[in-house]
Structures are given as structure tokens and as C-alpha cells.
Amino acid sequence: MLSRNSLNFSGGPGALPETVLAQVQQAIIEVPEVGLSVLGISHRSDWFASIVRELENNIRLLLNLGENYHVLFLQGGATQQFSMIPMTFLHGNTRPAEYLQTGYWSGKALPQAQREGPVKVVWSGESSGFSRLPRNEELNLSEDAAYLHYVSNETVEGLQFHRVLGNDSAPRICDMSSDLLSKPCEAERFALIYAHAQKNIGPAGVTLVIIRDSLLANARSDLPEFLNYRTQINAHSNYNTPPVFAIYVVLLVTRWLINDIGGLEQMDLLNRQKAERLYAMLDSSQGFYQARVEPHDRSLMNVCFNLPTPAIERQFLEGAEAAGLSGLKGHRSIGGIRASLYNALTLEAVDRLVDFMFDFQQRSKQ
Ligand SMILES: *Cc1c(COP(=O)(O)O)cnc(C)c1O
């Protein structure tokens, strides 16, 4: 069995399931059914075509997607989608696209959209330090926006929407990079969903894009081939050399979700248990550990908190690292502590963190 010295609480690239890592280890040497290393198998082979087919089917199964959706595996990360979406669906449009600015990542999407056409920021959490998300009453969304764009889980701040936003008239577009496949998500209410793999569903290098076919009716067609969703659809995500390794690992993760976990409802139950344990620890610490965001909007994936002083936070991180708890340092833009509890991070790992936190607080009192 694999042994490792540290548990991985990193915000991304995130932890992957042990059983997947064991299969990857084997596949680096030899994919059993092929007799070659996964790093050296042609993307034009029948084997790879079958991998893409199975992965697409698994995604459709997990998310309950109908035939009116395309499932793509693209390159360029979520960042590429920040541009590709407005280039395709906003460029030349007179109706604005509506964007929510709820944190670091939605803020990164904004200027890329503004380059392409009119953008209306319908809500910003900047003045509240991105410590909460809007309530429905605070959102005045138009029915004929080019589209609505938001981020379902703000990875840096630890904010997560626990509902689907907006009306059903304007196309709903969502960056789900850090919570896709962590729970059921009513995928068919979205016109386009994108998520890179490296937070919750695989290694870096591949980005999942799910598009409703009808959205493409308004798509601009004069884009470079590579940046045209139609090209990628027609080529079955195999237009140029795709990241074969990353796609293979994501397939293994979806098999794990389906066969070992038992689907997204089960995954959600587990993820809730994990987050509840950690938030309960914060809430019972009498202010020693301060949750960064309002209870209603807490993320199940990224638990962000502060300690009484930056110096104590540094001691905490050093102690955690020494105790085999890795990746707890908050994002460089805001500091503090962030514990990421992605799918593959186990309940036992959360218990080890909670035990460490309890001890650390006791020791700090002395
Ligand atoms: C990490 C992250 C990104 C950036 O993704 P890249 O693949 O590095 O471009 C975008 N959106 C969200 C929500 C993220 O968590």
C-alpha cells in the first residue's frame, strides 16, 4: 500500500483518492490492457478514444445530463474559459453579460469579459472583504442578459453558494472549478459549466466544459479554430494532442465516485460530515479560531479561518506541517489558514486536523 508522511489539505492541486493513486502508479509503468505507459500512448489510439467515451458517459451519469449537452475536455485551465466564454457569447453583443464579484476568482473573470463587450457587475462583495455572498433580494438580474456568470465556490475566501442563482431566462454560466462533482448540482439548469480538474477531480492539465447545445446557436463563429467550442465538439476533445494522462486520471476519479463512493449524493453526505466537524471546532473555540465568512455562506470545500495574530498563525502552520498536516496556508492574497476538504480528503484526516487544533489551542493558553 502507499504510505505518505502528510495529509493534503492544499487548496489546489488537491488530494486524490488513494486507490486512484495506486492505479496511476501502475499506469505510469504500464496500462494493463495496453501494455504501454500511460505517458506514451497515442491520443489517436482506440484505447484513448474509449477512455474519452467512458469519461464522458461517467460525467453524464454523475450529473444526469441529457443528450442536449456537450461534454468537453479542454486545455488552458479555468483561466482560458474566463476569456473564451465572453469571446464566444459576449463579443459584438449590445446586451450586457451580468457578473457577480464574490471573491478572488470571479474577480479574475471580470476584466477578461470587459475586453469583449458590455459587462454589468450585479453584485460585489468587495466592500465587505468578501466575507459573505448576496441574498436573492440583493440581486436585480435581468431576463435578457447575454448571460449570467458566477463562481459557485470561491476557493480563496471559502464562500459557497448553496443554491442555484438567477432566473431561467438568461443563460446561466458557472465556474465550478472547486466544487464540481462534490455534490449534485442541478446541471441541467446551467447553459455552460466549467471546471478545471486540479481542485477536486484530477491533476492539472484538463478542464471540463459542459455546454447546452442551444447556447451555441448564438455563438460567434469567426474565432481561431482552437478557441471555437464547435471545433472541440466535432473533434471529441481530440483536435490537437490532448492531455492524455490528466484525462485518464479524471476517468479513474469518476470510476471511484461511481463505484466506491456510490454517486454524488453519497459524496455530498461525506463532504458535509467533514465540513461540519471542522466548523464545529471553529465555533466551539471561543473565538480562538475565527471563521472568515458568514455561517450561511460557508464553503464545504474550503474552510478559511484566522487565529488571534499573524504570529500565532505562523506557529500554527509550522506545528501543523510538523504533525503531517500539509497545505493549510491561506491563499497568498488574503493569508490566514485554509483547510481544503476536497472529495479525496478523508473524514479521518479531518479528525486529525481537529485534534491538532484542539491541542494547539490548549498549548497556546499556557
Ligand atoms: C483555481 C481556480 C481557478 C484558476 O484555474 P486555472 O486552471 O489555474 O486557470 C479558477 N476558478 C476557480 C473557482 C478556481 O478555484
The ligand as a MOL file (V3000), in Angstrom:
LIG
                    3D

  0  0  0     0  0            999 V3000
M  V30 BEGIN CTAB
M  V30 COUNTS 15 15 0 0 0
M  V30 BEGIN ATOM
M  V30 1 C -8.1500 27.6670 -9.0790 0
M  V30 2 C -9.3250 28.3320 -9.6950 0
M  V30 3 C -9.2600 28.9530 -10.9650 0
M  V30 4 C -7.9740 29.0430 -11.7620 0
M  V30 5 O -7.8310 27.9180 -12.5590 0
M  V30 6 P -6.6090 27.6500 -13.5540 0
M  V30 7 O -6.8790 26.2500 -14.0050 0
M  V30 8 O -5.3520 27.7990 -12.7860 0
M  V30 9 O -6.7430 28.6110 -14.6610 0
M  V30 10 C -10.4290 29.4920 -11.4690 0
M  V30 11 N -11.5880 29.4410 -10.8020 0
M  V30 12 C -11.6900 28.8650 -9.5900 0
M  V30 13 C -13.0150 28.8330 -8.8820 0
M  V30 14 C -10.5720 28.2900 -9.0050 0
M  V30 15 O -10.6740 27.7030 -7.7980 0
M  V30 END ATOM
M  V30 BEGIN BOND
M  V30 1 1 1 2
M  V30 2 1 2 3
M  V30 3 2 2 14
M  V30 4 1 3 4
M  V30 5 2 3 10
M  V30 6 1 4 5
M  V30 7 1 5 6
M  V30 8 2 6 7
M  V30 9 1 6 8
M  V30 10 1 6 9
M  V30 11 1 10 11
M  V30 12 2 11 12
M  V30 13 1 12 13
M  V30 14 1 12 14
M  V30 15 1 14 15
M  V30 END BOND
M  V30 END CTAB
M  END
